[in-house]
Amino acid sequence: SILISVILPNAPWRPVLAVGEVVRSDSLSQGSLSAVRFVEISDTDRERIIHFTFNKQRQELSRRAEEEHL
């Protein structure tokens, strides 16, 4: 298990704290990339991550739509 502390760039400034386990790890030319499964996380922090992720997806879809109209 690993202890995870993440600062999301949206308010409030309070780290997301969780316990996770590495489920995949890949070596890259510039480091490594790992996938982590949350084992323990509060409902509040889970909701913060979901909200942040959905907002990023919306931003990306909007950016792609703008590029298609150029």
Backbone hydrogen bonds, N-H to C=O, Kabsch-Sander energy under -0.5 kcal/mol:
donor,donor_aa,acceptor,acceptor_aa,energy
2,I,20,G,-2.9
4,I,18,A,-3.4
6,V,16,V,-2.3
8,L,6,V,-0.7
14,R,12,P,-1.4
16,V,6,V,-3.4
17,L,15,P,-0.5
18,A,4,I,-2.1
19,V,40,E,-2.7
20,G,2,I,-2.8
21,E,37,R,-2.1
23,V,35,A,-2.8
24,R,35,A,-1.3
26,D,33,L,-3.0
28,L,31,G,-3.4
31,G,28,L,-1.4
33,L,26,D,-2.6
35,A,24,R,-2.7
37,R,21,E,-2.7
39,V,19,V,-3.3
40,E,19,V,-2.0
42,S,17,L,-0.6
46,R,42,S,-2.4
47,E,43,D,-2.3
48,R,44,T,-2.0
49,I,45,D,-2.1
50,I,46,R,-2.4
51,H,47,E,-2.7
52,F,48,R,-2.4
53,T,49,I,-2.6
54,F,50,I,-2.6
55,N,51,H,-2.2
56,K,52,F,-2.1
57,Q,53,T,-2.3
58,R,54,F,-2.5
59,Q,55,N,-2.3
60,E,56,K,-2.3
61,L,57,Q,-2.5
62,S,58,R,-2.5
63,R,59,Q,-2.4
64,R,60,E,-2.4
65,A,61,L,-2.2
66,E,62,S,-2.2
67,E,63,R,-2.0
68,E,64,R,-1.9
69,H,65,A,-1.1
70,L,67,E,-1.0
